[in-house]
Amino acid sequence: MTSFPKRLVRSIALGAASFSAMLGIGQPSLPAAAKDLDYRPATAVPPSWNRFAQLVQYRFQQGLGGDDEVAHRFHVFLENRVLDTKTVPDSLIVKAWIGKDGRVEKVTFPALGDSQADDDLRTILLHAPIGEAPPPDMLQPLHLRLSLSMQS
């Protein structure tokens, strides 16, 4: 039988695989409000963008499924939220900026209500080894939906 935390991690990973990739651009010359309006749904972008977004999603999954101290602490946070308060969100939209060197430069997401969990999730995602540069014409940030719901 799979342990509760392992089921949770698998649920996170499986939910992340069904990403909602709205790919946007954050141009420095645009006002902040305009930046979030310039995105495209995954169905309206070049195949290379979808492939890259899927790679990022996969790397984020790997980080969330890690067994290091930070990932473990984040798993415990999610487990406690599910068991104690049932307030864990079903999903979370993460905005990610990937540099030309293939490194995650920045991530943003709605606060989880716990500063340590926010820091842990940010650390996990920032250290995800993407391993390749985004397509040169790809709009950023990537908007990726991570599922945090429990699956039986």
C-alpha positions as CSV (number, residue, x, y, z in Angstrom):
1,M,0.0,0.0,0.0
2,T,1.3,3.4,-0.9
3,S,1.9,5.8,2.1
4,F,-0.1,8.9,2.4
5,P,2.7,11.3,1.6
6,K,3.7,9.3,-1.5
7,R,0.1,9.3,-2.7
8,L,0.1,13.1,-2.2
9,V,3.3,13.5,-4.2
10,R,2.0,11.3,-7.0
11,S,-1.2,13.3,-7.0
12,I,0.8,16.5,-7.3
13,A,2.8,15.1,-10.1
14,L,-0.2,13.7,-12.0
15,G,-2.1,16.9,-11.6
16,A,0.9,18.9,-12.8
17,A,1.1,16.8,-15.9
18,S,-2.3,18.1,-17.0
19,F,-1.0,21.6,-17.2
20,S,-2.9,24.7,-18.2
21,A,-0.2,26.5,-20.1
22,M,-1.1,30.0,-20.9
23,L,2.1,31.4,-22.1
24,G,2.6,35.1,-21.6
25,I,5.3,37.7,-22.0
26,G,6.5,40.1,-19.4
27,Q,8.0,43.0,-21.3
28,P,9.8,45.5,-19.1
29,S,8.2,48.4,-21.1
30,L,4.7,47.3,-20.4
31,P,2.7,48.4,-17.3
32,A,2.2,45.5,-14.8
33,A,-1.5,45.2,-15.6
34,A,-0.8,44.8,-19.3
35,K,1.8,42.1,-18.8
36,D,-0.8,39.6,-17.5
37,L,-3.1,40.3,-20.4
38,D,-0.6,39.3,-23.0
39,Y,-0.9,35.5,-22.9
40,R,-2.1,32.7,-25.2
41,P,-3.9,29.5,-24.3
42,A,-1.9,26.3,-24.9
43,T,-4.1,25.4,-27.8
44,A,-3.1,28.6,-29.7
45,V,0.7,28.4,-29.4
46,P,3.4,26.8,-31.6
47,P,4.1,23.1,-30.8
48,S,7.7,24.0,-29.6
49,W,6.1,26.2,-26.8
50,N,3.9,23.4,-25.7
51,R,6.8,20.9,-25.7
52,F,8.9,23.3,-23.6
53,A,6.0,24.0,-21.2
54,Q,5.6,20.2,-20.7
55,L,9.3,19.9,-20.0
56,V,9.1,22.6,-17.3
57,Q,6.0,20.9,-15.9
58,Y,7.9,17.6,-15.8
59,R,10.9,19.1,-14.0
60,F,8.6,20.8,-11.5
61,Q,7.0,17.4,-10.9
62,Q,10.4,15.9,-10.2
63,G,11.2,18.6,-7.7
64,L,7.9,18.3,-5.9
65,G,8.5,14.5,-5.8
66,G,12.0,14.9,-4.3
67,D,13.0,13.4,-1.0
68,D,15.3,16.2,0.2
69,E,14.6,18.2,3.4
70,V,12.8,21.0,1.6
71,A,10.5,18.7,-0.4
72,H,9.8,16.7,2.7
73,R,8.9,19.8,4.7
74,F,6.6,20.9,1.9
75,H,4.9,17.4,1.8
76,V,4.4,17.6,5.5
77,F,2.8,21.0,5.1
78,L,0.4,19.7,2.5
79,E,-0.4,16.6,4.5
80,N,-1.2,18.6,7.6
81,R,-3.3,21.0,5.7
82,V,-5.4,18.2,4.2
83,L,-5.7,16.3,7.5
84,D,-6.3,19.3,9.8
85,T,-8.0,22.1,8.0
86,K,-9.0,20.7,4.6
87,T,-8.1,24.1,3.1
88,V,-5.4,23.0,0.7
89,P,-6.3,24.5,-2.7
90,D,-7.2,22.1,-5.5
91,S,-4.7,23.7,-7.7
92,L,-2.2,26.5,-7.9
93,I,-1.2,28.7,-10.8
94,V,2.5,29.2,-11.0
95,K,4.1,31.8,-13.2
96,A,7.6,30.8,-14.2
97,W,10.3,32.7,-16.1
98,I,13.0,30.6,-17.7
99,G,16.4,32.1,-18.7
100,K,18.3,31.5,-21.9
101,D,20.6,29.2,-19.9
102,G,17.6,26.9,-19.0
103,R,17.5,28.0,-15.4
104,V,14.3,29.0,-13.6
105,E,14.9,32.7,-12.9
106,K,11.7,33.5,-11.1
107,V,8.4,32.0,-9.9
108,T,5.3,33.5,-8.5
109,F,2.2,31.9,-7.1
110,P,-0.6,32.8,-4.7
111,A,0.4,32.5,-1.0
112,L,-0.3,29.2,0.6
113,G,-1.0,30.8,4.0
114,D,2.3,29.6,5.5
115,S,5.5,31.6,4.8
116,Q,7.7,28.5,5.3
117,A,5.6,26.5,2.8
118,D,5.8,29.4,0.3
119,D,9.6,29.5,0.7
120,D,9.8,25.8,0.3
121,L,7.7,25.7,-2.8
122,R,9.6,28.6,-4.3
123,T,13.0,26.9,-3.5
124,I,11.8,23.6,-5.1
125,L,10.6,25.3,-8.3
126,L,13.6,27.6,-8.6
127,H,16.0,24.7,-8.3
128,A,14.2,22.6,-10.9
129,P,16.8,21.6,-13.5
130,I,15.0,22.5,-16.8
131,G,18.1,21.7,-18.8
132,E,17.4,23.6,-21.9
133,A,16.6,27.1,-23.1
134,P,13.1,28.1,-24.0
135,P,12.3,28.6,-27.7
136,P,13.7,32.0,-28.7
137,D,10.3,33.4,-29.6
138,M,8.4,32.0,-26.6
139,L,6.4,34.4,-24.5
140,Q,7.0,34.5,-20.8
141,P,6.1,33.9,-18.0
142,L,4.7,30.4,-18.4
143,H,1.5,30.0,-16.5
144,L,1.4,26.4,-15.2
145,R,-1.4,24.9,-13.1
146,L,-0.1,22.5,-10.4
147,S,-2.8,20.3,-8.9
148,L,-2.6,19.9,-5.1
149,S,-5.7,17.8,-4.7
150,M,-5.7,14.3,-3.2
151,Q,-6.5,11.4,-5.5
152,S,-7.5,8.0,-4.0
